[in-house]
């Protein structure tokens, strides 16, 4: 996660306790539930080059953690979604949203 830290995006390592991850997941889910369709559809485009680079890196991590290190997958999805919700949308936000949807449907 050192590359992300250099982009001012911080993922916990080692893995935090499951209760911490679940709280973060519930908080993100609540934020999404409280966001109207109109607000969601009008999110600005992400313009911070460091955040866009972080999203590209997180996009790759979603793929890798899905197949290899699934314990990290919720953390990577949460981080991607937080960047999208706080800094706007980019191409990689599609992967974050799809992964989030999958995770919400499966668990």
C-alpha positions, -999 to +999 in steps of 0.1 A: +000+000+000+030+023-001+022+035-036-012+046-024+002+064+006+024+084-018-008+095-035-023+105-001-047+075+000-043+053+030-053+017+033-049-001+066-021-028+067-022-053+083-059-061+080-080-043+106-104-063+128-135-074+109-157-052+131-138-021+118-142-032+082-180-039+088-184-004+104-167+012+074-189-009+050-221+001+069-211+037+069-205+037+031-238+018+025-257+043+046-241+072+026-252+055-007-287+050+006-290+086+017-278+099-017-306+108-041-306+096-077-304+133-088-273+139-066-257+107-076-262+113-113-247+148-110-214+139-093-186+159-107-158+144-127-126+136-106-100+161-114-072+155-089-045+136-108-033+119-076-068+106-068-072+094-104-038+076-102-050+060-069-082+049-085-063+032-113-041+014-087-072+004-067-089-008-098-060-033-103-061-042-066-098-050-069-090-076-096-060-091-077-077-092-043-108-108-058-087-138-070-059-139-045-064-120-013-101-118-007-098-107+029-085-073+015-113-070-011-138-051+011-112-026+022-102-019-015-138-015-025-145+008+004-115+029-004-124+032-041-160+041-032-149+068-007-126+084-033-155+084-058-180+098-033-156+124-020-137+135-051-160+127-081-162+100-107-136+087-132-135+056-155-124+034-126-154+044-105-174+020-127-154-009-114-158+004-078-195+007-082-199-027-098-177-043-071-197-026-044-230-038-060-217-073-062-205-073-026-238-059-014-258-086-033-236-114-022-232-106+015 
